[in-house]
């Protein structure tokens, strides 16, 4: 089987579902699903119930029992455009349409009801909150408003809060995008015997961003999203609409945690740096996907096709037409629901996905590796000089920060190979991880990865030394080559490694642009916009063309989040709103991995043959030659410049 065939999507057929009726699970009633038949059915229900109080009570009971019955029998929706059979967008002949739910919307309402009324134990571990990952025109906002309207009409004493990014999107007369205008629109089509009193616009139970049901005491309020919105409030349902475009998303998420029994997060993506994107991909909330190809018109005639990178994609005649007139970013945001691509993505995501599918796997081992606590900082340099493996403590543990993908020989990597460390240091305060990525030079394989978010920079040097002594290698130094990012906390790491511990084998800055690149005495890799772009481009090339094997699934997922910033920088999308100084204190796996790719400066180690026996003629000759070299080196170090004073 081809590598990417295993990722081939499965499309349910037939599509769209042309069945005439669906059976409501709660009431057992048959609901007509075809437009003409549904219109006739609704008309007959209203006509018969108009003068029949008994039927009115039965219909109210059926609606109270089933949100699906209420939506399909009484709720209407408004839209401006339709899609014809060729996939072209056309003006809607009838903008006022009965809300006849599609299969995917039926599943969404089932999920809503499950989140509201299941026991807490049944909903573990994600709880009641639900996030809707939607394409445009999938009716998600109408579904959210429809559920809330149903609760407001038929369940007693429920307080509900609806929030959007501005007040105009919450409640503005004539704006059908506004949430409260949708409620007013729904009420216009409901029969009088179903409506609570005084809910017309401007009446006492329908004021600005407020809708009250005087019969059962339930109430819907509206509010714009601010960093303190909803604080101190308590609600049965909280709707966060268009959450990806909220400026204070992180504060909003935190502030509303204790506000609502159930939160509904509804939005299309707006770049991977938004709180919506991070929340969606965090694994901490239930996610319901509304893809464009489940739209009965946009998905009509849908089919599978492989891209140039051998990925499977779902297309349709409508999508083919839209691709010709939309930008790649617009398609990613409005149609394909892709967080990263809806921003300015840096890496070739198709190649990253293939690399992950081919090589990502769980580590073989997890270890805790550190220097023995009885070794002081003053003694570390002596243990490095003697390559003392006994100076470290290595213990197995399922939560060990060192993940290992290679075979170990006597508890260490293969000592017939040589290794490179890429190091990116965070602040060690839990916000971002410090990372050490270990790559084998001969095989190009990432053999291990050390990660921890709570190790401060002043302790990282001891960790790096312990990892270096554990790793070893075949080169004459019997130590791995170290390359760390010198920005931010990395400066202190480099100072300790070089000036305190006298670690002998590390990267020194190279001055580019000359015929022969010259190494300076400046240690560590300093990143600016230009050098970081070159570094990450080399990493992208290695992932795409081979020469590097990365087994870390988390590292490859982090690669997909790298975007261009508006100031020209490159980095994780979740740092888009951070200052440049805050970005420098952030450690991540991508930079650590990339630092192991550019290894030309390591060069070939000089062969150090066996030394002459002590007391022999050769031994005396080598000693005299060394003394002459040391004398010349000392003289050069004290050479004074010419005195140009007159």
Secondary structure, DSSP 8 states (H G I E B T S, - for coil): --GGGGG-----SSSS---SEEE-TTT--EEE-SHHHHHHHHHHHHHHHTT-HHHHHHHHHHHHH-HHHHHHHH-EEE-SEEE-TTS-EEE-S-SEEE----HHHHHHHHHHHHHHHS-TTTTTTT-S-EEEEE-TTS-HHHHHHHHHHHHHHHSTT-EEEEEESSGGGTS-TT-TTSHHHHHHHHHHHS-GGGS-SS-STTSTTEETTEEE-TTT--EEEEEE--TTTTTT--EEEEEEETGGG-TTHHHHHHHTTTTEEEEEEEE----TTSHHHHHHTTTSSEEEEE-GGGSTTTTTT-EEEE-TTS-EEEE-HHHHHHHTTS-HHHHHHHTS--TTTTS-B-S-HHHHHHHHHHH----SEEEEEEE-TT--HHHHHHHHHTT-GGGEEEEE-TT-SEEE-S--BTTB--TTS-EEEEEE---SSSSS-EEEEEEETTT-BEEEEEEESS--HHHHHHHHHHHHHHH--SSTT-S-EEEEB-STTHHHHHHIIIIIS----B-EEEE-SSSS-EEEEEESB---HHHHHHHHHHHHHHHHHSS-B---HHHHHHHTTEEE-TTS-EEEGGGTTS-HHHHHT---HHHHHHHTT--GGG-----------TTSHHHHHHHHHHHHHHHHHHHHHT--------
